[in-house]
Amino acid sequence: MDKVYHFLTLAGLAVYWLLVAGVTIRVVLKRRSVSVSLAWLMVIYIIPVVGVICYFMFGELNLGRKRADRAKDMFQPFGNWFHKLNDCTAHVPDQLGIHISKIDYLCNNRIGIPALCGNTLDLQTTPEQILRSVIQDIEEAQHSIRMVFYIWYPGGLADSVASALIHASKRGVDVKVLLDSAGSNTFFRSHWAKMLKDNGVSLVEGLEVSPWRIFLRRLDLRQHRKIIVIDDDIAYTGSMNMVDPAYFKQGSGVGQWIDIMVRVTGPTVNVLSAIHCWDWEVETGERSFPVQPECEIEIPIDSKPIQVVPSGPGMPEHLIYQVLTLAMHQANHSVTITTPYFVPSADLLETIKMTAQRGVKVELIIPQKNDSLMVKWASRAFYTELMEAGVQIHEFYGGLLHTKSVVIDELFCLVGTVNIDMRSLWLNFELTLAVEDPVFTKEMYSLQKNYMAQSDTVDMETWHRRSLYNRFFERIFYLFNPLL
């Protein structure tokens, strides 16, 4: 019997080391940054068995065969729809300013989406303002409502939104709601999911999480967009999930979540509607296109453009990352960034540092308390080299600052769903708006200044006196930053 146990032990070790060797070769042969490859090799070798399982679950961008095939088949038809936007009077290349013109060229060449003029923008900054505005627009909907969110959490005014959708469906409005399975797990287990379905709302669970899918699709690939489109006339996007912050994560110890949404009217609404149609088809296989925006509209000479920038599996790789770096490279005076999760790639970190080193005022506003302990420590691992490069860091103490925004030269801004981390910029389904509207941008910058007024600015001397305990955890989680 001892010989049998000895043989089984040796056989198990041999199989394990063959598996480790195979995964190692796979990691090395994959074309990605050296830091990501080294981080995964460290996980595989330091954490026996579990490291290999983690790599199969999270190590590669695997959308799943069915969704990947759909996305491949969809690209040309959607590309044709996007390219038609170039024929609209809303696309006015001559009116594009210095900041957005190169972004227009980039997005047009890579995905076919041009920057469009003739829009109106309303920056909404409080939960009650946002949710009541959404409810009112839903109550006035005539034909269709399209939604996609990462999180829908029951409670408060979020329940009023669900009720408004039910009433809209009952009066004949076509309502389609796509929610991420992981982010909206609580909602799908609540009575609201059944009520919506029972009353004619098409409710779809995106990127379903279940144990048997572990080796079929990367489980941490998430639908992170936040879009509402009503009658193809009104749209919302921004950082806020479908939650009432007064009822959401109250026991997490980070305070109330601080978010924004942008209410949009004009030609850009149709583009946001098309992004929802893309997500809907990836998940369900059902194809539909919104109507093209009205192309014979008169565009005021001072009408500033909006560029819709989507990213995610099946779309051109790294598009939002490219837009972000292009915007910072064009900054002449200032760059102000708000993000809840700051874990940049090595390349993006160098872009931020170089922007500050060439004399541009770079300010970073992040929450003092974070709902992710790993992200909190990993973020602080970058403080020293950022401050040495001239970046000013402000830690917001008024809650969990969840707003994702970048303001360039107080004239141009990026707002949307994108965090400054690898997950948002390289993995998830995300969306950002590039806006070249001085009035809107100044409003956005004023909000950022308000965040700074509720922040503690990190002092270099004080930072250097932090404890060895803090330094230890910063270094530990810094090693894992390519995987966060």
Helices and strands as residue ranges (DSSP letters): H 2-29, H 34-46, H 50-58, H 65-83, G 84-87, G 93-95, H 98-110, E 120-124, H 127-139, E 144-149, H 157-170, E 174-180, H 185-188, H 191-198, E 202-206, G 211-213, E 227-230, E 234-238, G 245-247, E 257-258, E 261-265, H 268-284, E 306-311, H 319-329, E 334-338, E 342-343, H 346-357, E 361-367, H 373-380, H 383-389, E 392-396, E 400-401, E 405-408, E 412-416, E 420-421, H 422-426, E 430-435, H 438-453, E 455-457, H 460-464, H 468-479, G 481-483
